[in-house]
Amino acid sequence: MNLRGRNKISPEFNMSSMTDIVFLLLIFFMIASTLAKQLDTIQVKLPQAKGKTENRQSISVTINSDNRFFIDENQVPKNSLESELVILLRAREQNVIVLRAENTISINEVVYVMNIANKNGIEIILAVDAN
């Protein structure tokens, strides 16, 4: 005589919903990591102007309010800025830098970076805050 009930509980675990969640999380983190990488992490108050700087493929040169120079996120001494830029731009096909200078710094620092770019044939884009 068979005394088992009609409702059997299956001990199997259905993985299809779990894989859907894992793939959605993977896609989310892939998109979030590429967006986070493209944002400039050094906070500076840029000059106000109409327009927006949108060139994510180029190298960013930042001058903050303490007159410290940064290439992307790495601080660089002022006297070795030119050599570092030339080394970094050799590996790239585009000779373009984005200059992010805080609005309170002296124009001499901006001209210094522009002179380096002019001597080495580097195209320079001045970053501004859009109004």
N, C-alpha and C positions, 0 to 999 in steps of 0.2 A: 504494500500500500504506500502511495506517495503522499507524504504529509507536508510538502512544501507549499507555501502560499503562492498566489497568483502574481503578486507584486514583488519582483526581484529587484534588489538594489544592485546596480552595476558598480563594481569597484574600479572601473576604467575611468581615466581622467581625459576629458576632451581638451586637446591642445590647440584647436583652431582659434578659439577666442583669445587664448594667451598669446599666440603668435601675432594676431592682429594688433594687440596692444603693444607688443614689443616692436613691431614694425612702425607703428605710429610714433612711439617714443624715439625710435632711431631717426626717423625723418625730422621730428621736431628738434632734436639736439644737433643734427647736421645743419639745419637751417640757422638755428640760434648761434652755433659756433662760428659760422661764416660771417654772420652779421656782427657778432661781437669782435671778431678779428679786424673787421674793416673800420670800426669806429676808432677815432683818435682818443687815446686814453689820458693824455696830458691836458689838463684843463687850463685853458687860457681864454681871456676875454678878447675876442677878435674885434677889429674895427667894424662899424656898421656900414653897410652898403646894400644896394639892390643887387640881387643875383645870389647865386649859391655856387660854392665850389664842390664839384662832384667828379673827382678823379681819383678813384680808389686804387688804381694800378701803380701810381707813382710813389716815390719816397717822400715822406713828410719831414720837413725841417721846422722845428718849433723853437721859438725864443720866448721864455716866460718872463715874468716881471722881475725876477732876480738876475736877469741877463745870463741865464744858463741856456746852453744850446743842446738840442736833442735831435737825433736822427731816428725817426719813428719813435720808439719808447726809450732808446738808449741815450744817456747823457754823454756828450762829447765835449772835450775842451775846445775852446774857441780856436786855438792855434792848430789843431789837428782836424778841424771841420772839413777843410778842402780835401785833404788826402782820404779821409773816410768816405766822403761823397764820391770821389772819383773811383775808389775801389768798389763801392756798392753799385754804381751805375755801369761799370764795365760788364757786369753779369746780366744786365737788363738790355732789352732791345730799344726801350724808350729812354731818352735822356730828359726826363721831366721830374721836377720836384715841386712840392706844394709848400710854400712858405707860410707858416702859421705864427705870426708875431703878435704878441699881446699889445693892446692899444695904448698902453702906458709906457712902452719902451722907447728909447731914443731912435731917431731915424738913422743914426749912424750904424746901428746893428743891422738894420734891414739892408742898408746899402752895402755893408760888408758881405752879406750872403749873396746879394744880387751881383756884386763884383766877382765873387767866386764862380757863380753860374755863368757870367758873361765870359770870363777867361777860359772856361772849360767847355763852352758850347752847350750849356745845359739850359733847357727851357724852364722858366720859372712861372708858377701860378701863385698869386697872392690870395690866401684864404680870407674870407670875410664872413661875418654873420649877416644873414639875410634879414631885411626889415619886414 
